[in-house]
């Protein structure tokens, strides 16, 4: 299986990194996508990638919550770095108004420019959107009219309605990333997932965050992809081996890995 969104390079794994990687591989996860965040997190990510050839695949991008006063410097770093190494996606990019609305216009501009950057290189995008889906869809609708290649990627940690999913599907070749939230008691995505085609789903953990039940509150890691796959199988009444097979094929196709 493939974890399409994990921060295994995070400080949370520093003390027992090798043990965690061994646990993940033993669980049947043989590839992981590492999303970029900002300049500060870039080198730790790339150092981690070097330790895990054939297992870790890096993306590059400026996370919306890292869009602040120095956003131009951060964005320039992404633009200058993207052709220096092999990156498999542009992300984690998007819009986040949950924590602050102070840099909304800057977030929009940064998102717009990074979608264009990815499209010029025919790379998928990893979209983080929180309390801002209307702005996100509006920007993608505008860009779809002018971009050379189809827009493609993942709506990370998807928790929206089936109606929003259908709107997303009109905008490009998109998948939804399903993680630990689907195991939470009151998660609306548990109902929505029933109507989302398996061919449009990829698995993710967002570790060390969003740990699935029954480990909620503890550190997340990519081995818990198995719990997420089991929950989707239960909700969709499909054999778990089919869930594993199709979601893995989806990820391989999207990232060309």
MARLO-580541 format. One line per 10 residues: number of its first residue (from 1); their letters; for each residue y, x, z of N, C-alpha, C, O. Coordinates in nm, 2 decimals. Layout:
<nodes>
NUM = A = Y X Z Y X Z Y X Z Y X Z; ...;
</nodes>
This chain:
<nodes>
1 = XXXXXXXXXX = -0.12 0.08 0.00 0.00 0.00 0.00 0.13 0.09 0.00 0.12 0.21 0.03; 0.24 0.02 -0.03 0.36 0.10 -0.04 0.47 0.03 0.05 0.49 -0.09 0.05; 0.53 0.11 0.14 0.64 0.06 0.22 0.77 0.09 0.13 0.81 0.20 0.11; 0.83 -0.02 0.08 0.95 0.00 -0.01 1.08 0.02 0.06 1.18 0.03 -0.01; 1.08 0.03 0.19 1.20 0.05 0.26 1.18 0.09 0.41 1.14 0.01 0.49; 1.19 0.22 0.43 1.16 0.28 0.56 1.25 0.40 0.59 1.28 0.48 0.50; 1.29 0.41 0.71 1.38 0.53 0.75 1.30 0.62 0.84 1.33 0.65 0.96; 1.19 0.67 0.79 1.10 0.76 0.87 1.17 0.90 0.90 1.12 0.97 0.98; 1.28 0.92 0.83 1.36 1.04 0.86 1.46 1.02 0.98 1.53 1.11 1.02; 1.46 0.90 1.04 1.54 0.87 1.15 1.51 0.95 1.28 1.39 1.00 1.29;
11 = XXXXXXXXXX = 1.61 0.97 1.36 1.59 1.05 1.49 1.48 0.99 1.57 1.42 1.06 1.65; 1.45 0.86 1.56 1.35 0.79 1.64 1.21 0.85 1.62 1.13 0.83 1.70; 1.19 0.92 1.51 1.06 0.98 1.48 1.05 1.13 1.50 0.95 1.20 1.47; 1.16 1.19 1.55 1.17 1.33 1.56 1.06 1.40 1.65 1.00 1.50 1.61; 1.03 1.33 1.76 0.94 1.39 1.86 0.80 1.39 1.82 0.72 1.48 1.86; 0.76 1.29 1.74 0.61 1.27 1.71 0.59 1.24 1.56 0.50 1.17 1.52; 0.68 1.31 1.48 0.68 1.28 1.34 0.54 1.30 1.27 0.49 1.20 1.20; 0.47 1.41 1.30 0.34 1.43 1.23 0.24 1.33 1.27 0.16 1.28 1.19; 0.24 1.29 1.40 0.14 1.19 1.45 0.17 1.05 1.38 0.08 0.98 1.35; 0.30 1.02 1.37 0.33 0.89 1.30 0.29 0.89 1.16 0.23 0.79 1.11;
21 = XXXXXXXXXX = 0.31 1.00 1.09 0.27 1.00 0.94 0.12 0.99 0.93 0.07 0.92 0.84; 0.05 1.06 1.02 -0.10 1.05 1.02 -0.14 0.90 1.05 -0.24 0.85 0.98; -0.08 0.83 1.14 -0.11 0.69 1.17 -0.08 0.60 1.05 -0.16 0.51 1.02; 0.03 0.63 0.98 0.07 0.55 0.86 -0.04 0.57 0.75 -0.08 0.47 0.69; -0.07 0.69 0.72 -0.17 0.72 0.62 -0.31 0.66 0.65 -0.38 0.60 0.56; -0.35 0.66 0.77 -0.47 0.61 0.82 -0.48 0.45 0.80 -0.58 0.40 0.78; -0.36 0.39 0.81 -0.35 0.25 0.79 -0.35 0.20 0.64 -0.36 0.09 0.61; -0.35 0.30 0.55 -0.37 0.27 0.41 -0.24 0.27 0.33 -0.23 0.22 0.22; -0.13 0.32 0.40 0.00 0.33 0.33 0.01 0.47 0.27 0.01 0.56 0.35; 0.02 0.48 0.14 0.01 0.61 0.08 0.14 0.65 0.01 0.16 0.76 -0.05;
31 = XXXXXXXXXX = 0.24 0.56 0.00 0.37 0.59 -0.06 0.48 0.51 0.02 0.46 0.40 0.07; 0.60 0.57 0.03 0.71 0.51 0.10 0.84 0.54 0.03 0.86 0.65 -0.02; 0.93 0.45 0.02 1.06 0.47 -0.04 1.16 0.48 0.08 1.17 0.40 0.17; 1.24 0.59 0.07 1.34 0.62 0.17 1.48 0.58 0.11 1.52 0.65 0.02; 1.54 0.48 0.17 1.68 0.45 0.12 1.78 0.54 0.18 1.77 0.59 0.29; 1.88 0.58 0.10 1.99 0.66 0.15 2.09 0.57 0.23 2.09 0.45 0.21; 2.17 0.64 0.31 2.27 0.57 0.40 2.41 0.62 0.37 2.50 0.54 0.34; 2.43 0.75 0.40 2.56 0.81 0.38 2.54 0.96 0.39 2.43 1.01 0.39; 2.65 1.04 0.38 2.64 1.18 0.38 2.57 1.24 0.50 2.48 1.32 0.49; 2.60 1.18 0.62 2.54 1.23 0.74 2.39 1.22 0.74 2.32 1.31 0.80;
41 = XXXXXXXXXX = 2.33 1.12 0.68 2.19 1.10 0.68 2.12 1.16 0.56 1.99 1.16 0.56; 2.19 1.21 0.47 2.13 1.25 0.34 2.04 1.37 0.36 1.92 1.37 0.32; 2.09 1.48 0.43 2.00 1.60 0.44 1.88 1.58 0.53 1.77 1.63 0.49; 1.89 1.51 0.64 1.77 1.48 0.71 1.66 1.40 0.63 1.54 1.43 0.64; 1.71 1.31 0.54 1.62 1.24 0.45 1.55 1.33 0.36 1.43 1.33 0.34; 1.63 1.42 0.29 1.58 1.51 0.19 1.48 1.62 0.25 1.38 1.66 0.19; 1.51 1.66 0.38 1.42 1.75 0.45 1.29 1.68 0.47 1.18 1.75 0.46; 1.29 1.56 0.51 1.17 1.48 0.53 1.09 1.46 0.40 0.97 1.47 0.40; 1.16 1.43 0.29 1.10 1.42 0.16 1.02 1.54 0.12 0.91 1.54 0.07; 1.08 1.66 0.15 1.02 1.79 0.11 0.89 1.81 0.19 0.79 1.87 0.14;
51 = XXXXXXXXXX = 0.88 1.76 0.31 0.76 1.77 0.39 0.65 1.68 0.35 0.53 1.70 0.38; 0.68 1.58 0.27 0.59 1.47 0.23 0.58 1.45 0.08 0.60 1.34 0.03; 0.54 1.56 0.00 0.53 1.54 -0.14 0.43 1.44 -0.18 0.32 1.44 -0.13; 0.46 1.35 -0.28 0.37 1.25 -0.33 0.36 1.13 -0.23 0.29 1.03 -0.26; 0.43 1.14 -0.12 0.42 1.03 -0.02 0.56 0.96 0.00 0.57 0.84 0.00; 0.66 1.05 0.01 0.80 1.00 0.03 0.88 1.01 -0.10 0.89 1.12 -0.16; 0.95 0.90 -0.14 1.03 0.90 -0.26 1.17 0.85 -0.22 1.19 0.74 -0.18; 1.27 0.94 -0.24 1.41 0.91 -0.20 1.49 0.83 -0.29 1.48 0.83 -0.41; 1.58 0.75 -0.23 1.68 0.68 -0.30 1.82 0.74 -0.25 1.82 0.81 -0.16; 1.92 0.71 -0.32 2.05 0.76 -0.28 2.15 0.64 -0.29 2.15 0.57 -0.39;
61 = XXXXXXXXXX = 2.24 0.63 -0.19 2.34 0.52 -0.19 2.42 0.52 -0.07 2.39 0.59 0.03; 2.53 0.45 -0.07 2.62 0.43 0.04 2.60 0.29 0.10 2.63 0.19 0.04; 2.55 0.29 0.22 2.53 0.17 0.30 2.66 0.09 0.32 2.76 0.16 0.36; 2.66 -0.04 0.31 2.79 -0.11 0.34 2.85 -0.09 0.47 2.97 -0.09 0.49; 2.77 -0.07 0.58 2.83 -0.05 0.71 2.88 0.09 0.73 2.95 0.12 0.82; 2.86 0.18 0.63 2.92 0.32 0.63 3.04 0.32 0.54 3.10 0.43 0.52; 3.08 0.21 0.49 3.21 0.20 0.41 3.32 0.18 0.50 3.35 0.07 0.56; 3.40 0.29 0.52 3.51 0.29 0.62 3.63 0.36 0.55 3.64 0.36 0.43; 3.72 0.42 0.63 3.84 0.48 0.58 3.81 0.59 0.47 3.88 0.61 0.38; 3.70 0.66 0.49 3.66 0.77 0.40 3.57 0.73 0.29 3.49 0.81 0.24;
71 = XXXXXXXXXX = 3.57 0.60 0.25 3.47 0.55 0.16 3.47 0.62 0.02 3.37 0.63 -0.05; 3.59 0.67 -0.02 3.60 0.73 -0.15 3.52 0.87 -0.15 3.46 0.90 -0.24; 3.54 0.94 -0.04 3.46 1.06 -0.02 3.31 1.04 -0.02 3.24 1.11 -0.09; 3.27 0.93 0.05 3.13 0.90 0.06 3.08 0.86 -0.08 2.97 0.90 -0.12; 3.15 0.78 -0.15 3.11 0.73 -0.28 3.10 0.85 -0.38 3.01 0.85 -0.47; 3.20 0.94 -0.38 3.20 1.06 -0.46 3.08 1.14 -0.44 3.02 1.20 -0.53; 3.03 1.15 -0.31 2.91 1.22 -0.28 2.79 1.17 -0.36 2.71 1.24 -0.42; 2.78 1.03 -0.35 2.67 0.97 -0.42 2.68 1.00 -0.57 2.58 1.03 -0.64; 2.80 0.98 -0.63 2.81 1.01 -0.78 2.78 1.15 -0.82 2.73 1.17 -0.92; 2.82 1.24 -0.73 2.80 1.39 -0.76 2.65 1.43 -0.74 2.60 1.52 -0.80;
81 = XXXXXXXXXX = 2.59 1.36 -0.64 2.45 1.40 -0.60 2.34 1.34 -0.69 2.23 1.40 -0.70; 2.37 1.22 -0.75 2.26 1.14 -0.81 2.19 1.21 -0.92 2.07 1.18 -0.94; 2.25 1.31 -0.99 2.18 1.38 -1.10 2.13 1.52 -1.06 2.08 1.59 -1.14; 2.15 1.55 -0.93 2.10 1.68 -0.88 1.96 1.69 -0.84 1.90 1.79 -0.84; 1.90 1.57 -0.80 1.77 1.56 -0.76 1.70 1.44 -0.82 1.77 1.36 -0.89; 1.57 1.42 -0.81 1.50 1.31 -0.86 1.51 1.19 -0.76 1.45 1.20 -0.65; 1.58 1.09 -0.79 1.59 0.97 -0.70 1.53 0.85 -0.77 1.53 0.84 -0.90; 1.47 0.77 -0.70 1.39 0.66 -0.75 1.46 0.52 -0.74 1.41 0.42 -0.79; 1.58 0.52 -0.68 1.66 0.40 -0.67 1.80 0.44 -0.62 1.82 0.55 -0.57; 1.89 0.34 -0.64 2.02 0.36 -0.58 2.03 0.25 -0.47 2.02 0.13 -0.49;
91 = XXXXXXXXXX = 2.04 0.30 -0.35 2.04 0.22 -0.23 2.03 0.30 -0.10 1.98 0.41 -0.11; 2.06 0.25 0.00 2.07 0.11 0.03 2.22 0.07 0.01 2.31 0.12 0.08; 2.25 -0.02 -0.08 2.38 -0.06 -0.11 2.40 -0.22 -0.09 2.30 -0.29 -0.07; 2.52 -0.26 -0.09 2.54 -0.41 -0.07 2.66 -0.44 0.01 2.77 -0.38 0.00; 2.65 -0.55 0.08 2.76 -0.61 0.16 2.72 -0.65 0.29 2.61 -0.71 0.31; 2.79 -0.62 0.40 2.76 -0.66 0.53 2.88 -0.70 0.61 2.97 -0.62 0.64; 2.89 -0.83 0.63 3.01 -0.88 0.71 2.97 -0.93 0.85 3.05 -0.99 0.92; 2.85 -0.89 0.89 2.80 -0.93 1.02 2.88 -0.86 1.13 2.92 -0.92 1.23; 2.89 -0.72 1.11 2.95 -0.64 1.21 3.11 -0.64 1.20 3.18 -0.63 1.30; 3.16 -0.64 1.08 3.30 -0.63 1.06 3.34 -0.68 0.92 3.27 -0.66 0.82;
101 = XXXXXXXXXX = 3.46 -0.74 0.91 3.51 -0.79 0.78 3.63 -0.70 0.74 3.69 -0.73 0.64; 3.65 -0.59 0.81 3.77 -0.51 0.79 3.77 -0.44 0.66 3.88 -0.42 0.60; 3.66 -0.41 0.60 3.65 -0.34 0.47 3.58 -0.42 0.36 3.51 -0.36 0.28; 3.60 -0.55 0.37 3.54 -0.63 0.27 3.57 -0.59 0.12 3.48 -0.57 0.04; 3.69 -0.57 0.09 3.73 -0.54 -0.05 3.67 -0.40 -0.09 3.63 -0.38 -0.20; 3.68 -0.31 0.01 3.62 -0.18 -0.02 3.47 -0.18 -0.04 3.41 -0.12 -0.13; 3.40 -0.27 0.04 3.26 -0.29 0.03 3.22 -0.34 -0.11 3.13 -0.30 -0.17; 3.30 -0.44 -0.15 3.28 -0.50 -0.29 3.29 -0.39 -0.39 3.21 -0.39 -0.48; 3.40 -0.31 -0.39 3.42 -0.21 -0.49 3.31 -0.10 -0.49 3.26 -0.06 -0.59; 3.27 -0.06 -0.37 3.16 0.04 -0.36 3.03 -0.02 -0.41 2.96 0.05 -0.48;
111 = XXXXXXXXXX = 3.00 -0.14 -0.38 2.88 -0.21 -0.43 2.88 -0.22 -0.58 2.79 -0.18 -0.65; 3.00 -0.26 -0.63 3.01 -0.28 -0.78 2.99 -0.14 -0.85 2.91 -0.14 -0.95; 3.05 -0.04 -0.80 3.04 0.09 -0.86 2.90 0.15 -0.86 2.85 0.22 -0.95; 2.83 0.12 -0.75 2.69 0.17 -0.73 2.59 0.10 -0.82 2.49 0.15 -0.87; 2.62 -0.03 -0.84 2.53 -0.11 -0.93 2.55 -0.05 -1.07 2.45 -0.04 -1.14; 2.67 -0.02 -1.11 2.70 0.04 -1.24 2.63 0.17 -1.26 2.57 0.21 -1.36; 2.64 0.25 -1.15 2.58 0.39 -1.15 2.43 0.38 -1.17 2.37 0.46 -1.25; 2.37 0.29 -1.10 2.22 0.27 -1.12 2.19 0.22 -1.26 2.09 0.27 -1.32; 2.27 0.13 -1.31 2.24 0.07 -1.44 2.25 0.17 -1.55 2.17 0.17 -1.64; 2.34 0.26 -1.54 2.36 0.37 -1.64 2.24 0.46 -1.65 2.21 0.52 -1.75;
121 = XXXXXXXXXX = 2.17 0.47 -1.53 2.05 0.56 -1.53 1.92 0.48 -1.53 1.81 0.53 -1.51; 1.93 0.35 -1.55 1.81 0.26 -1.55 1.73 0.27 -1.42 1.61 0.28 -1.43; 1.80 0.28 -1.31 1.74 0.28 -1.18 1.75 0.15 -1.11 1.84 0.08 -1.12; 1.64 0.11 -1.03 1.65 -0.01 -0.95 1.75 0.01 -0.83 1.78 0.12 -0.79; 1.80 -0.10 -0.78 1.89 -0.10 -0.66 1.82 -0.16 -0.54 1.74 -0.26 -0.56; 1.86 -0.11 -0.43 1.81 -0.17 -0.30 1.92 -0.23 -0.23 2.02 -0.17 -0.18; 1.92 -0.37 -0.23 2.04 -0.44 -0.19 2.03 -0.49 -0.04 1.93 -0.56 0.00; 2.12 -0.45 0.04 2.14 -0.49 0.18 2.25 -0.60 0.18 2.36 -0.56 0.14; 2.22 -0.72 0.22 2.33 -0.82 0.22 2.31 -0.90 0.35 2.21 -0.96 0.38; 2.42 -0.91 0.42 2.42 -0.98 0.55 2.55 -1.06 0.56 2.66 -1.00 0.56;
131 = XXXXXXXXXX = 2.54 -1.19 0.58 2.65 -1.28 0.59 2.75 -1.27 0.47 2.87 -1.28 0.49; 2.70 -1.24 0.36 2.78 -1.21 0.24 2.72 -1.24 0.11 2.75 -1.18 0.01; 2.62 -1.33 0.11 2.54 -1.35 -0.01 2.62 -1.41 -0.13 2.60 -1.37 -0.24; 2.72 -1.49 -0.10 2.81 -1.55 -0.20 2.88 -1.44 -0.28 2.89 -1.44 -0.40; 2.94 -1.34 -0.20 3.01 -1.23 -0.27 2.92 -1.14 -0.35 2.95 -1.10 -0.46; 2.80 -1.12 -0.30 2.70 -1.04 -0.36 2.66 -1.10 -0.50 2.66 -1.03 -0.60; 2.63 -1.23 -0.50 2.59 -1.29 -0.62 2.70 -1.30 -0.72 2.68 -1.29 -0.84; 2.82 -1.32 -0.67 2.94 -1.33 -0.76 2.96 -1.19 -0.83 2.98 -1.19 -0.95; 2.94 -1.08 -0.76 2.96 -0.95 -0.83 2.85 -0.93 -0.93 2.87 -0.88 -1.04; 2.72 -0.96 -0.89 2.61 -0.94 -0.99 2.63 -1.03 -1.11 2.59 -0.98 -1.22;
141 = XXXXXXXXXX = 2.68 -1.15 -1.10 2.70 -1.24 -1.21 2.81 -1.17 -1.31 2.79 -1.18 -1.43; 2.91 -1.12 -1.25 3.02 -1.05 -1.33 2.96 -0.93 -1.40 2.98 -0.92 -1.52; 2.89 -0.85 -1.33 2.83 -0.73 -1.39 2.73 -0.75 -1.50 2.72 -0.68 -1.60; 2.65 -0.86 -1.48 2.55 -0.89 -1.58 2.60 -0.91 -1.72 2.53 -0.88 -1.82; 2.72 -0.96 -1.73 2.79 -0.98 -1.86 2.82 -0.86 -1.93 2.83 -0.86 -2.06; 2.84 -0.75 -1.86 2.89 -0.62 -1.93 2.79 -0.51 -1.93 2.81 -0.41 -2.01; 2.69 -0.51 -1.84 2.60 -0.39 -1.83 2.50 -0.38 -1.94 2.46 -0.48 -1.99; 2.47 -0.26 -1.97 2.38 -0.23 -2.09 2.24 -0.27 -2.06 2.17 -0.33 -2.14; 2.19 -0.23 -1.94 2.05 -0.26 -1.90 2.04 -0.38 -1.81 2.14 -0.41 -1.74; 1.93 -0.45 -1.80 1.91 -0.56 -1.71 1.92 -0.50 -1.57 1.88 -0.39 -1.54;
151 = XXXXXXXXXX = 1.99 -0.58 -1.48 2.00 -0.53 -1.34 1.86 -0.56 -1.27 1.80 -0.67 -1.29; 1.81 -0.46 -1.20 1.68 -0.48 -1.14 1.68 -0.41 -1.00 1.76 -0.32 -0.97; 1.59 -0.46 -0.91 1.59 -0.40 -0.78 1.53 -0.50 -0.68 1.45 -0.59 -0.71; 1.56 -0.47 -0.55 1.50 -0.55 -0.44 1.62 -0.60 -0.35 1.71 -0.53 -0.32; 1.60 -0.73 -0.31 1.69 -0.78 -0.21 1.61 -0.75 -0.08 1.52 -0.82 -0.04; 1.66 -0.65 -0.01 1.59 -0.59 0.11 1.60 -0.69 0.23 1.71 -0.76 0.24; 1.50 -0.70 0.31 1.49 -0.79 0.42 1.54 -0.93 0.39 1.62 -0.99 0.46; 1.48 -0.99 0.28 1.52 -1.12 0.24 1.49 -1.23 0.34 1.38 -1.23 0.40; 1.59 -1.31 0.37 1.57 -1.42 0.47 1.64 -1.55 0.42 1.66 -1.64 0.50; 1.67 -1.55 0.29 1.74 -1.67 0.23 1.65 -1.78 0.20 1.53 -1.78 0.22;
161 = XXXXXXXXXX = 1.71 -1.88 0.14 1.64 -2.01 0.10 1.58 -1.99 -0.03 1.60 -1.89 -0.10; 1.49 -2.09 -0.07 1.43 -2.08 -0.20 1.54 -2.11 -0.31 1.53 -2.06 -0.42; 1.64 -2.18 -0.28 1.75 -2.21 -0.37 1.83 -2.08 -0.40 1.86 -2.05 -0.52; 1.85 -2.00 -0.30 1.92 -1.87 -0.32 1.83 -1.78 -0.40 1.87 -1.70 -0.49; 1.70 -1.78 -0.37 1.60 -1.70 -0.44 1.61 -1.73 -0.59 1.61 -1.64 -0.68; 1.61 -1.86 -0.62 1.62 -1.90 -0.76 1.75 -1.86 -0.83 1.75 -1.82 -0.95; 1.86 -1.85 -0.76 1.98 -1.80 -0.81 1.97 -1.65 -0.84 2.02 -1.60 -0.94; 1.91 -1.58 -0.75 1.89 -1.44 -0.77 1.81 -1.41 -0.89 1.84 -1.31 -0.97; 1.70 -1.49 -0.92 1.62 -1.46 -1.03 1.69 -1.48 -1.17 1.64 -1.43 -1.27; 1.80 -1.55 -1.16 1.88 -1.57 -1.29 1.96 -1.45 -1.32 2.01 -1.43 -1.43;
171 = XXXXXXXXXX = 1.98 -1.36 -1.22 2.07 -1.25 -1.24 2.01 -1.12 -1.29 2.08 -1.02 -1.33; 1.87 -1.11 -1.28 1.81 -0.99 -1.33 1.66 -0.98 -1.29 1.60 -1.08 -1.25; 1.61 -0.86 -1.29 1.46 -0.84 -1.26 1.45 -0.80 -1.11 1.45 -0.68 -1.08; 1.45 -0.90 -1.03 1.46 -0.88 -0.89 1.33 -0.92 -0.81 1.26 -1.01 -0.85; 1.31 -0.84 -0.70 1.20 -0.87 -0.61 1.27 -0.89 -0.47 1.38 -0.85 -0.45; 1.20 -0.96 -0.38 1.24 -0.97 -0.24 1.16 -0.89 -0.15 1.03 -0.89 -0.16; 1.22 -0.81 -0.07 1.15 -0.73 0.03 1.12 -0.81 0.16 1.21 -0.86 0.22; 0.99 -0.82 0.19 0.95 -0.90 0.31 0.90 -0.80 0.41 0.81 -0.72 0.39; 0.96 -0.82 0.53 0.93 -0.73 0.64 0.89 -0.80 0.77 0.84 -0.92 0.76; 0.91 -0.74 0.88 0.86 -0.79 1.01 0.92 -0.92 1.05 0.86 -1.00 1.13;
181 = XXXXXXXXXX = 1.04 -0.96 1.00 1.10 -1.08 1.04 1.01 -1.20 1.01 1.02 -1.31 1.08; 0.93 -1.19 0.91 0.84 -1.30 0.87 0.74 -1.34 0.98 0.69 -1.45 0.99; 0.72 -1.25 1.08 0.63 -1.28 1.19 0.70 -1.34 1.31 0.64 -1.38 1.41; 0.84 -1.35 1.31 0.91 -1.40 1.42 0.90 -1.55 1.43 0.88 -1.62 1.32; 0.90 -1.61 1.54 0.87 -1.75 1.57 0.96 -1.84 1.49 0.91 -1.94 1.43; 1.09 -1.82 1.49 1.18 -1.91 1.43 1.24 -1.87 1.29 1.34 -1.91 1.25; 1.17 -1.77 1.23 1.22 -1.72 1.10 1.20 -1.82 0.99 1.09 -1.86 0.96; 1.31 -1.85 0.92 1.31 -1.95 0.81 1.23 -1.90 0.69 1.18 -1.97 0.61; 1.23 -1.76 0.68 1.16 -1.70 0.56 1.01 -1.74 0.56 0.95 -1.73 0.45; 0.96 -1.77 0.68 0.81 -1.80 0.68 0.78 -1.93 0.60 0.67 -1.94 0.55;
191 = XXXXXXXXXX = 0.88 -2.02 0.59 0.86 -2.14 0.51 0.90 -2.11 0.37 0.83 -2.16 0.27; 1.00 -2.04 0.35 1.05 -2.00 0.21 0.94 -1.93 0.13 0.93 -1.95 0.01; 0.87 -1.83 0.20 0.78 -1.74 0.13 0.67 -1.82 0.06 0.61 -1.77 -0.04; 0.64 -1.94 0.11 0.53 -2.02 0.05 0.56 -2.05 -0.10 0.47 -2.06 -0.18; 0.69 -2.06 -0.13 0.73 -2.10 -0.26 0.78 -1.98 -0.35 0.82 -2.00 -0.47; 0.78 -1.86 -0.29 0.82 -1.75 -0.37 0.69 -1.69 -0.44 0.60 -1.66 -0.37; 0.69 -1.67 -0.57 0.57 -1.61 -0.63 0.54 -1.48 -0.58 0.63 -1.39 -0.56; 0.41 -1.45 -0.57 0.37 -1.32 -0.52 0.41 -1.21 -0.61 0.43 -1.09 -0.57; 0.43 -1.24 -0.74 0.47 -1.14 -0.84 0.62 -1.10 -0.82 0.66 -1.01 -0.88; 0.68 -1.16 -0.72 0.82 -1.12 -0.69 0.84 -1.07 -0.55 0.95 -1.07 -0.50;
201 = XXXXXXXXXX = 0.73 -1.03 -0.49 0.74 -0.99 -0.35 0.70 -0.84 -0.34 0.60 -0.80 -0.40; 0.77 -0.76 -0.26 0.73 -0.63 -0.22 0.73 -0.62 -0.07 0.80 -0.70 0.00; 0.65 -0.53 -0.01 0.64 -0.52 0.13 0.73 -0.41 0.18 0.75 -0.31 0.11; 0.78 -0.42 0.30 0.87 -0.32 0.36 0.87 -0.33 0.51 0.83 -0.44 0.57; 0.91 -0.23 0.58 0.92 -0.24 0.73 1.07 -0.22 0.78 1.10 -0.28 0.88; 1.15 -0.15 0.71 1.28 -0.11 0.76 1.27 -0.03 0.89 1.36 -0.03 0.97; 1.16 0.04 0.91 1.14 0.11 1.03 1.24 0.22 1.05 1.28 0.28 0.95; 1.29 0.24 1.17 1.23 0.20 1.30 1.28 0.06 1.35 1.26 0.03 1.47; 1.34 -0.01 1.26 1.40 -0.14 1.30 1.30 -0.26 1.26 1.20 -0.24 1.19; 1.34 -0.38 1.31 1.27 -0.50 1.27 1.12 -0.50 1.29 1.05 -0.54 1.20;
211 = XXXXXXXXXX = 1.08 -0.46 1.40 0.93 -0.45 1.43 0.87 -0.58 1.43 0.92 -0.68 1.50; 0.75 -0.60 1.37 0.69 -0.73 1.37 0.63 -0.77 1.50 0.59 -0.68 1.58; 0.61 -0.90 1.52 0.53 -0.94 1.63 0.38 -0.90 1.61 0.34 -0.91 1.49; 0.31 -0.85 1.71 0.33 -0.86 1.85 0.40 -0.73 1.91 0.40 -0.72 2.03; 0.46 -0.65 1.83 0.52 -0.52 1.88 0.67 -0.53 1.88 0.74 -0.43 1.90; 0.72 -0.65 1.86 0.87 -0.67 1.86 0.93 -0.61 1.99 0.88 -0.63 2.10; 1.04 -0.53 1.96 1.11 -0.47 2.08 1.07 -0.32 2.09 1.14 -0.25 2.16; 0.96 -0.28 2.02 0.92 -0.14 2.02 0.96 -0.08 1.89 1.01 -0.15 1.79; 0.94 0.05 1.87 0.97 0.12 1.75 0.88 0.08 1.64 0.76 0.07 1.65; 0.94 0.05 1.52 0.86 0.01 1.41 0.82 0.13 1.33 0.89 0.24 1.33;
221 = XXXXXXXXXX = 0.71 0.13 1.26 0.68 0.23 1.16 0.60 0.17 1.04 0.56 0.05 1.05; 0.58 0.25 0.94 0.52 0.19 0.82 0.38 0.14 0.83 0.33 0.07 0.74; 0.31 0.18 0.93 0.17 0.13 0.94 0.17 -0.02 0.97 0.07 -0.09 0.94; 0.28 -0.08 1.01 0.29 -0.22 1.04 0.30 -0.30 0.91 0.31 -0.43 0.92; 0.30 -0.24 0.80 0.29 -0.31 0.67 0.17 -0.40 0.67 0.17 -0.51 0.61; 0.06 -0.36 0.73 -0.06 -0.43 0.74 -0.04 -0.57 0.80 -0.09 -0.67 0.76; 0.04 -0.57 0.91 0.07 -0.70 0.98 0.15 -0.79 0.89 0.12 -0.91 0.89; 0.24 -0.73 0.82 0.33 -0.82 0.73 0.24 -0.87 0.62 0.26 -0.99 0.59; 0.15 -0.79 0.56 0.06 -0.84 0.46 -0.03 -0.95 0.51 -0.05 -1.05 0.44; -0.08 -0.94 0.63 -0.16 -1.04 0.69 -0.09 -1.17 0.71 -0.15 -1.28 0.68;
231 = XXXXXXXXXX = 0.04 -1.16 0.75 0.11 -1.28 0.77 0.14 -1.36 0.64 0.13 -1.48 0.64; 0.18 -1.28 0.54 0.20 -1.34 0.41 0.07 -1.41 0.36 0.07 -1.52 0.30; -0.04 -1.34 0.37 -0.17 -1.40 0.33 -0.20 -1.53 0.40 -0.25 -1.62 0.34; -0.17 -1.53 0.53 -0.19 -1.65 0.61 -0.10 -1.77 0.56 -0.15 -1.88 0.54; 0.03 -1.74 0.54 0.12 -1.84 0.50 0.10 -1.89 0.36 0.12 -2.01 0.34; 0.06 -1.81 0.27 0.03 -1.85 0.14 -0.11 -1.89 0.11 -0.15 -1.93 0.00; -0.19 -1.87 0.21 -0.34 -1.90 0.20 -0.40 -1.83 0.09 -0.47 -1.89 0.00; -0.38 -1.70 0.08 -0.43 -1.61 -0.02 -0.50 -1.49 0.05 -0.46 -1.45 0.15; -0.61 -1.45 -0.01 -0.68 -1.33 0.05 -0.59 -1.21 0.06 -0.51 -1.18 -0.03; -0.60 -1.14 0.17 -0.51 -1.03 0.20 -0.52 -0.92 0.10 -0.43 -0.85 0.07;
241 = XXXXXXXXXX = -0.64 -0.90 0.04 -0.66 -0.80 -0.06 -0.58 -0.83 -0.19 -0.53 -0.73 -0.25; -0.56 -0.95 -0.22 -0.48 -0.99 -0.33 -0.33 -0.96 -0.30 -0.26 -0.91 -0.38; -0.29 -0.99 -0.18 -0.15 -0.96 -0.13 -0.13 -0.81 -0.15 -0.03 -0.77 -0.20; -0.22 -0.73 -0.10 -0.20 -0.58 -0.10 -0.19 -0.54 -0.25 -0.11 -0.46 -0.28; -0.28 -0.59 -0.33 -0.29 -0.54 -0.47 -0.17 -0.58 -0.55 -0.11 -0.49 -0.62; -0.12 -0.70 -0.54 -0.01 -0.75 -0.62 0.12 -0.68 -0.58 0.20 -0.64 -0.66; 0.14 -0.68 -0.45 0.27 -0.62 -0.40 0.28 -0.47 -0.42 0.38 -0.42 -0.45; 0.16 -0.41 -0.42 0.16 -0.26 -0.45 0.19 -0.24 -0.60 0.26 -0.15 -0.64; 0.13 -0.32 -0.69 0.16 -0.32 -0.83 0.30 -0.34 -0.86 0.36 -0.28 -0.95; 0.36 -0.44 -0.79 0.51 -0.47 -0.81 0.59 -0.35 -0.78 0.68 -0.31 -0.85;
251 = XXXXXXX = 0.56 -0.28 -0.66 0.64 -0.16 -0.62 0.62 -0.05 -0.72 0.72 0.02 -0.75; 0.50 -0.02 -0.76 0.48 0.09 -0.86 0.55 0.06 -0.99 0.61 0.16 -1.04; 0.55 -0.06 -1.03 0.62 -0.09 -1.16 0.77 -0.07 -1.14 0.84 -0.01 -1.23; 0.83 -0.12 -1.03 0.97 -0.12 -1.01 1.02 0.03 -1.00 1.12 0.06 -1.06; 0.95 0.11 -0.92 1.00 0.24 -0.90 0.94 0.35 -0.99 0.97 0.47 -0.99; 0.85 0.30 -1.07 0.78 0.39 -1.17 0.71 0.51 -1.09 0.73 0.63 -1.12; 0.63 0.47 -1.00 0.56 0.57 -0.92 0.41 0.55 -0.92 0.33 0.62 -0.86;
</nodes>
